């Protein structure tokens, strides 16, 4: 399981790009009372929370030389299969929500008259092909699209320099630190990338410096997120609360001499980002599900999960209640705040308990 090898910089850029997808949709960001100083303070706090919850998994990786999923197989047997199943479903649903969110963006912001099925079908097929090509191909494409994404953010910033007004930035309200903490928790719960980081550790060409890699990922993604939230806050002000796609709106307001409007640029960036994100999570789900079944049946997993992602995206588009219910489950505190740290700690305790009997074994490697 999880044999392809990529470098730490590739993982950092790939996961940063994936995390930035949520800046497309204000609903996904969970701002609550709106953008402003509380949100700007919450971003670094969220980075700290994510580092804390992933720390046990990083320590386990150093001791076991693998991810906490593979360690689960080694230490818990069938319990490891349960963990792989849960994480596989979680990543599959992350892919479904990405497909649905992209369809909503394309239909409501870019092409109101277009058929939603067309966008769901084309994105799912493209993502399934990317998952078929493998992690290395996704990482190479992700590097290029990451550069394009950063350029898009830079264009939005430069194009809105004259429209930035610090007075628009909502000050910290009466909620104080409580409001900052609430937003930080929401941001962390909406960050499946930190769980994927812990699972991708065996894919590193050199499984060293994983703590630095986690720090680099959190710093880079938080820095870009700070810039984007600052732009939304300083350009749109209170109007940002009523925008379904606030950063896209900021992009449409930007004007640079070589572009009258940046609509097409930002639309392309979001489509490419959605393609990488869907392909990445679909690939991760396929890898985890393949570990649960015999090798001779592996070839059926990708088509099956691809169909599930397609049907799930369509169903969410037809039933917004189902989509909201899925958001509530996926964005709860359980996957990131409970599943990742506490299972890693439990595995560390199990390893320690087995140490006398398994001295000199796998638990002592690395």
N, C-alpha and C positions, 0 to 999 in steps of 0.2 A: 504493500500500500504506500502511496505517496512517494514514488521513486524519483520523479524528475527533480533536477537540481537547478536552482537559480541563486543569484547573489543576494546578499542582504540589501544593497541599494535598490535592486529590482523589487524586492518584497516591500520595502519602505515606500517607493513611488507607486507601486500597484495598489497597496492598501490605502494610501493617501488619496489617490484618484477615486477609489471606491467610496471612501468616506465623504468625499466632496459631492457625491451625487445627491446627498440629502440637502445640500444648499439650494437645489433646484426648487424644492417644494417646501414652502413655509410650514405647512401642516406637519410634515415629517420632522421638522426641527423642534417642535414642541415648545414654542416660545411663550405660550401662555398669555401674559399681559403685554407682550410686544418686545421689540428689539430695544437695545439701549445699553446703559452701563452695566446693568445686572447681567445681561447676556455676555458682554465683553469680559466681565470678571469670571463668569461661569465657565468659559472655554478653558482657561488654564487649570481651573479647579477640576474640571472633567478629565483633563489630561492626567492630573495627579491620581484621581480615582481609578482611571483605567490602568495606570501603572501598578497601583496597589493590588487590584484584582488579578492582574496577570502575573504578578511576582511569584506566587507559589508555583505556577505552571513553568515559569522560567527556571526556578530552582530545581523542579522535578526534571526538566529537560537536561540540566547540567549533570544531575546524578544518574539519570537513566540513559542519556544520550539520544533521546527521542521525544516525541510529543506525548501529552498526557493521554491521548487516545490509545496510542500504541502501548504505553505503560499500563493502561487499563487492561489490555489483552494479557499482558505479561503477569500482572499482579492479581487481577480479579477474574480472569477467564471469561465466562459468559457475561460477567458484569461489564467487561470491556465492550462486548457486542452491544449491550444496551446503551452505553455511552455513544458508540459510533452511530447507532440508529437515531438517537435523540439529536445529535449534532448534524447528521445527514438531513433529517427532516427540517431542522432549523435553517440550514443553508438553502435547502430547496425552497422553503417559504420566503427566504430573503430574495431569492431569484424571482419568485412570483410577484412579490411586492414591487420589485424593480421594474418588471414588465408592466404591471398595472400603473405604476406612477408615471412611467414614460408615455404610456398610452394616454393618460389623463393630460399630460403636458402637451402632447402633439395635437390632441383633439381640441382642447380648450384654449390653448395659447397660440399654436402655430397654424393648424389647418382645421378650423371648426367644421367644415363641411365634409371632411374625409371620414372614411369608415374606420372605426376603432379596430376592427378585426384585422385590417391590413397592417397596422402598426404592431399589433400583438404577434401576428404570424411572422412577419419579417424579422422582428427583433429576436423572437424565440428561435427561429431557424438559424439566424446568424450566430446567436450565442451557443446553440448546440454544436454548430460547426467549430466554433472556437474551443469549446470543451473537448471536442473530438481531437483537435490538433494538439491539445495538451497545455500544461502550465507554462512551459518555456515559450511557446508561441504567444500565449496571452500576455506574458511578461514583456516580451519584445514589443508587441503592439501597445501595451500599456505605457511603456516608456515614451513612445512617440506621442500618444494621446495626452499623457501627463504634461509634456512640453507645450502642446497645443492648449491645454486647459490653463496652464499658468499664463500663457500669452493672452488668452481670453480675459482672465482676471486683470492682467496688466492693462489691456485696452480699456476695460470697463472703468478702471481707476483713473487712467489718464483722460478718458473721454468725459468723465464727470467731475474733473477738478474744479471747474467753475461753479458746479452745482452743489458741492459739498458745503454744508452749513452745520457747524458743531452745535448750534442751538437746537437743531432737530433731534440730537441724541438724547433719548429719554434718561433723566437722572435716576439714580438708585432710589427706589420708592421707600415707603414706610416698612415694607417687608424686610429690608436690610439684608443681612447675610442669609436669612431663611429663603428669600427669593432667589438669591444667587445659588444656594445649595440645591433648591428644587430644580432649577434649570440645568445645573451641572449633572444631577442625577438623571434627568430626562435625556440629556446629550449622551451620557454614558450608556444608558439602556438602549439607545438608538445607534450603537456602535458595534455591530457584529464583527467588524474588522479586527478588534482586539482578540476575540475568540479565534478567528481564523489565523491570526498571527501565531498564536500558541500551537495551533495544529500544523502550521506550515513549517515549523522548525526543522523537521527531518529533511525538508526540501532544500535546505541551505547547502551550497557547495562545501562550505566549511562551517560546521556548527559551533562557531565561536563568536563571542561578543554579542550574544542575543540580548542582554540587557541594554547594551548601547543601541542595538537595532530598534528595540522597543521605544527607547527614549527618542531616537532620531525620528521614528514614525510619528510619535505623539507630538513632538516639537514642530515638525514640518506641517502635519495636518492641522494642528492648532493655529499655527501662524497664518496659513492660508485662510482658515475659517475666521480668524480675527479680522483679516482684511475685508473679507466678504461681508461679515456682519457690520463692520464699521461703515462700509459703503451703503448697505441697506439702511442703517440707522441715520447716517448723515445726509443721505440724498432723499429718502422717502419719508423719514420721520414717522409720525403716527400713521400715515397712510400704509406703511408696511404691514400693519396688522390686518388690513383688509385685502392684501394681495395674496393670491394662491401661489404665485411664482415670483416672489419679490426680487430675487437676483436677476431673473430674466427681464423684469421691468426696469431694473437699473441698467441693464445692458442696452435696452431699447432707447434709453434716454442719453446714452453716451454718444458723443460725436467726435470723430477724429478726421483730420483733413482728407485722409485717403478713403474713409468710409462715411457716408451720410448717416447711416444707422448700422448698428451692430447686431440686428436681429438674426440675420442669417448665420453670422459667426457663432453666436451663442447657441442657436438651435443646433448647429452641427456639433458643437462641443458637447452639449448635453446628450445627443444621440450616441456619439462615440463613447462617452463616459458610461451611459446605460448599457451599451454593448459589452464593454469590458467587465462591468460589474456583474451583469447577468451571466456572462460566460464564466467568470471566476467562481461564482457561487454554485453554478450548475456543475462545473468541474469538481469542486470540493464535495458536493453531494454525491456525485457519481463515484468518486474515489472511496468515500465512506461506505456507501451501499455495496460496492463491489467487494469490500472486505467481509461482508456478511454472507456471501453466497459462493458456491463453487466457481472455479475459474472458467469452466466451460459455458457458464451463463453470463459472464461479464459483458458480452457484446450486446445483451438485451437491456442493460441498465440505462445507458444514455438515451436510447429512443423512448424508453418508458418514462424516465424522469422529464425528458423534453416535452412529451405529451402532457404530463401532469402540469408542468410550468405553463404550457400554452392554455390548457383548460382552466387552470387557476387564474391566469391573467384575464381570461374572458369572463369568468364567473364574477370576479371582483368588479370588472367594468359594468356588468349587468346588474349587480346587487351591491350597492354602496354600503348597505348594512353589514354584509359579509366582509367587505374590505375593512370597514371600521373595526369589526370584531377581530380580524386577523392582525390589524395594527395594535390593538390592545394587548393581544397575547404576545406578539413578537417584541413589543416595546415595553413589556413589563420588566421588573427588576430581576426576574428569575434567571434568564439565560446568562447575563453578564455578571450580576452581583452574587448569584448563588451557584449556578452550574460550574462556572470556570474556577473560582477560587476554592470553594469548599470541596469539590471533587479532587482538585490537585492536592489539597491538604490531606484529604482522606487517603489518597494514593501514597503520599509521603509517609503517613503513619503506618500504612500497610507494609511499605518497603522496610521501614524501621523494625516493625514487628517480625518480619521474615529474615532480617539480616543475619541472625545467628545461624539459621538453617541454610541460608544461601550465601554464606561468606565466600567471596572469590567469584560470585556469579555475576549476572548482568547488573545487579544493583550496585556493584562496586566499580563499574566501568565509567570512563569519562571523569 
